[in-house]
Structures are given as C-alpha cells and as structure tokens.
Amino acid sequence: MTARTILFWLDFEATGLDVRHGVGELLEYAVVLTDLELNEIESTEGVIPHDMSWIEDILEDKAREMHEKNGLLDEVKRISTPLPKAWGRRAVEEIETELIVMLKRHLRKDPKTIFVIAGSSISYDRDALKMWMPDLEKMLHYRQLDVSVYKVGFPHIFSPTTSVAHRAMGDIRESIKQHALMRQIVERGLVAIQMDR
C-alpha cells in the first residue's frame, strides 16, 4: 500500500530574502494542506509580532516597499506593542509547535502519511524553515513541489510575474491555482496521447 501524500503548501513574508545571513525575519506565514487532487484539508495563517524598531532597521528596501504597499507592515505594527527583540523568535517557536501538532494529527490517522512541501520558489521557504523551524522541516519529505518551475518553463501559459499581493495566504492560493492548471494540461495531454495510440 502506498503512503498517503499531503501537500504542505507554505508561504512566508519576511524582512528580506537572504535567510542565511540573518535577514529574513518572518513577518507572516500561511499553510494550506491539500491532497494530491488539491482538495483542501485544513489551513492556518497569521501575522507575527516583533520589536518594530529592530524590524525597521533590518528591512530590505524591496521588502519595505512591498509590505508598506500591501499593508503587512501596518498589521505587524498594530499587533506589536513595545516588545523585546526576542519576542518575534518566541512567536515563531509557538507557530512551529502549532504546525507540528497539525501534522501529528494526520500522522495519528495514518502513520505512513508523508508531507511534501509545496509553493512558489519554495526553496526559500524551506531554507527559512531550516533556520527558524528546524523540527517542523524535519517532518517534511525531501521532495518538494515548486510551481515557479511552470513560470520559467512555460511563460506563454503561466505569467512569469509573482503574485501582486505578496501576502502569504494569497500567494498560496495563487500557487494552488497554477498547479491545478498544470494538472489539467497534463491530464488532457495524456488523454490525447492515449487516443492517438
């Protein structure tokens, strides 16, 4: 019997892209679990509180412009009363615990379940997991589903630009739509090939 596969759709919004060098503090997260047919199983999302004086100092220019435009910085400020620098890290640890509990619920139902990380440019989010949520990252399969491959390989079908919103849940929903379209293209192609035989 083959193992049940759950797609772990993940997106982070952060202070920048360079997680390996101490930038990339997480500002927002979203997770959607689906089966391989993209039926949604459950989801969660949230904005992460921080010491805003410190966050303002480390925000990369592109991230600042993007998150001022989409309202994320205002949301982070709204939930961040004066906090010590360590608070953001503590919040991320609590989110990691919440997500581990989510996955363990599915493992109790079927211990052979595997979780495959999915999203757009998902290697960035996986690197962020390794840095900020290593115990959660270890629960995920080594394979990953990256829909940005479609944008590179088939720009005449998939827009090469990323989501305009740059908000975590919106980006995931866009990635799921793109993967659903690719599934349709592949399945129709397979039917056509079988009919030609």
C-alpha positions, 0 to 999 in steps of 0.5 A: 500500500502506498503512503498517503501524500499531503501537500504542505503548501507554505508561504512566508513574508519576511524582512528580506530574502537572504535567510542565511545571513540573518535577514529574513525575519518572518513577518507572516506565514500561511499553510494550506494542506491539500491532497494530491487532487488539491482538495483542501484539508485544513489551513492556518495563517497569521501575522507575527509580532516583533520589536518594530524598531529592530524590524525597521532597521533590518528591512530590505528596501524591496521588502519595505516597499512591498509590505508598506504597499500591501499593508503587512507592515501596518498589521505587524505594527498594530499587533506589536506593542513595545516588545523585546527583540526576542519576542518575534523568535518566541512567536515563531517557536509557538507557530512551529509547535502549532504546525507540528501538532497539525501534522501529528494529527494526520500522522495519528490517522495514518502513520505512513502519511508523508508531507511534501512541501509545496509553493512558489520558489519554495526553496526559500521557504524551506531554507527559512524553515531550516533556520527558524523551524528546524523540527517542523522541516524535519517532518517534511519529505525531501521532495518538494513541489515548486510551481515557479518551475511552470513560470520559467518553463512555460511563460506563454501559459503561466505569467512569469510575474509573482503574485501582486499581493505578496501576502502569504495566504494569497500567494498560496492560493495563487500557487494552488491555482497554477498547479491545478492548471498544470494538472489539467494540461497534463491530464488532457495531454495524456488523454490525447496521447492515449487516443492517438495510440 
